[in-house]
Amino acid sequence: MRKDKLEAPFLKYLDKELTLEWLPDDESRLGLTRFELEANELYRRRRLNAPPGKITIGLNSILVDDNKLLQHTLAHEILHAAGLLDHDGIHSKIVRKVAPPPKLKESIVLKKIRQEVLAGLPERQWICGSCGFTWERKRVTRPTRCPKCAKPFKA
């Protein structure tokens, strides 16, 4: 069987089998795709090009105010519903082309998530081990260089 036939085997069934819903307010995920069938049966049907059964895409209501992230998340979940079940290079490439993710500065939701993550981290500031310069932590990832002396960062 050709690989391109396996790419989106459930696509032709989406108009009958797919429903969209909002996730509960306490849900932390931006989106999810839920199949009624268990994983082994789903992969079997994918391989045989058989109908996938009922599919539900749930989206987080915080996306309502962030159209670009909503489109990106919906595209991501529709690809799962169409049969691209794995988060591989093909899946990412298609999502980025169809609905590119917003930049952090463009997305109120991504900014909010970043602030929540930063608030939960123990370090509120960075201190350079070389020159002693101190600066406020604004990123989730560890810095690579000190902004003052430009030496590789070491705590």
C-alpha positions in Angstrom: 0.0 0.0 0.0 1.3 3.5 -0.9 2.3 5.7 2.0 0.2 8.7 0.8 -3.0 6.5 1.2 -2.2 6.1 4.8 -1.6 9.8 5.5 -5.2 10.8 6.2 -7.4 7.7 5.9 -10.2 9.1 8.0 -10.5 12.4 6.1 -13.5 11.2 4.0 -15.4 10.2 7.2 -15.0 13.5 9.0 -18.3 15.1 7.8 -20.3 12.2 9.3 -18.2 11.2 12.3 -16.7 14.5 13.7 -18.2 16.7 16.4 -16.7 19.8 18.0 -17.1 20.9 21.6 -15.7 23.2 24.2 -13.7 21.6 26.9 -14.6 22.1 30.6 -13.2 25.3 32.2 -10.8 23.4 34.4 -9.0 21.7 31.4 -5.4 22.7 31.0 -4.9 21.4 27.4 -5.6 23.7 24.5 -7.3 21.0 22.5 -7.7 17.2 22.2 -9.1 14.7 19.8 -11.0 11.8 21.3 -11.9 8.6 19.4 -14.5 6.2 20.8 -12.5 3.2 19.7 -9.5 1.9 21.6 -6.0 2.5 20.1 -5.4 -1.0 18.6 -8.8 -1.0 16.8 -8.1 2.6 15.6 -4.8 1.7 14.0 -6.3 -1.4 12.4 -9.1 0.7 10.9 -6.5 3.2 9.8 -4.5 0.5 8.1 -7.6 -1.0 6.4 -9.0 2.4 5.4 -12.2 1.7 7.4 -14.4 4.3 9.2 -12.9 5.5 12.5 -16.2 5.7 14.5 -17.2 8.8 16.4 -14.6 11.5 16.8 -14.8 14.4 19.1 -12.5 17.5 19.0 -12.5 19.5 22.2 -11.1 23.0 22.3 -10.3 25.1 25.3 -12.6 28.1 25.7 -9.5 30.4 26.4 -8.9 30.2 22.6 -12.0 32.3 21.9 -10.0 35.5 22.4 -6.9 34.3 20.4 -8.0 33.6 16.8 -4.6 32.7 15.4 -3.9 30.1 18.2 -7.5 28.8 17.8 -6.9 28.2 14.1 -3.5 26.5 14.8 -5.0 24.3 17.6 -8.0 23.4 15.4 -5.8 22.5 12.4 -3.6 20.3 14.7 -6.6 18.4 16.1 -8.3 18.0 12.7 -5.1 16.4 11.4 -5.4 13.9 14.3 -9.1 13.3 13.5 -8.1 12.7 9.8 -5.8 9.9 10.8 -2.4 11.6 11.3 -2.3 10.3 14.8 1.4 10.8 15.6 3.2 14.1 16.4 5.8 13.6 13.7 7.5 15.9 11.1 4.7 15.5 8.6 2.0 16.5 11.1 4.0 19.5 12.3 4.9 20.6 8.7 1.2 20.5 7.6 0.0 22.4 10.7 2.6 25.1 10.3 1.7 25.6 6.6 -2.1 25.5 7.1 -2.3 27.6 10.3 1.1 28.8 11.6 1.3 29.2 15.3 1.2 32.8 16.6 4.4 34.4 17.9 4.5 34.8 21.7 4.1 38.6 21.3 0.9 38.1 19.2 -0.9 35.7 21.6 -2.5 36.7 24.8 -3.1 33.0 25.6 0.6 32.1 25.2 1.7 35.1 27.2 -0.7 34.0 30.0 0.6 30.4 30.0 4.2 31.7 30.1 3.4 33.9 33.1 1.7 30.9 34.9 4.8 28.7 34.3 7.2 31.5 35.4 5.2 32.1 38.6 5.5 28.4 39.5 9.3 28.3 39.0 11.6 28.7 42.0 14.0 31.1 40.4 12.6 34.7 40.0 15.9 36.1 38.8 19.2 35.0 37.2 22.6 35.7 38.7 25.7 35.4 36.5 28.3 33.2 38.0 31.1 35.1 36.2 30.3 38.8 36.9 27.6 38.6 39.5 25.1 40.6 37.3 21.4 40.0 38.4 18.4 40.2 36.1 14.7 39.4 36.2 13.6 36.1 34.8 11.3 36.6 31.8 11.8 33.4 29.9 11.1 29.8 30.9 14.3 28.5 29.5 17.7 29.0 31.1 19.8 31.7 29.5 22.8 30.8 27.4 24.8 34.0 28.1 24.9 36.8 30.6 23.4 40.0 29.1 26.1 42.1 30.7 29.5 40.2 30.3 28.3 37.9 27.4 30.1 34.9 28.9 28.3 31.6 28.8 25.8 31.5 31.7 26.7 29.5 34.8 24.7 29.8 37.9 
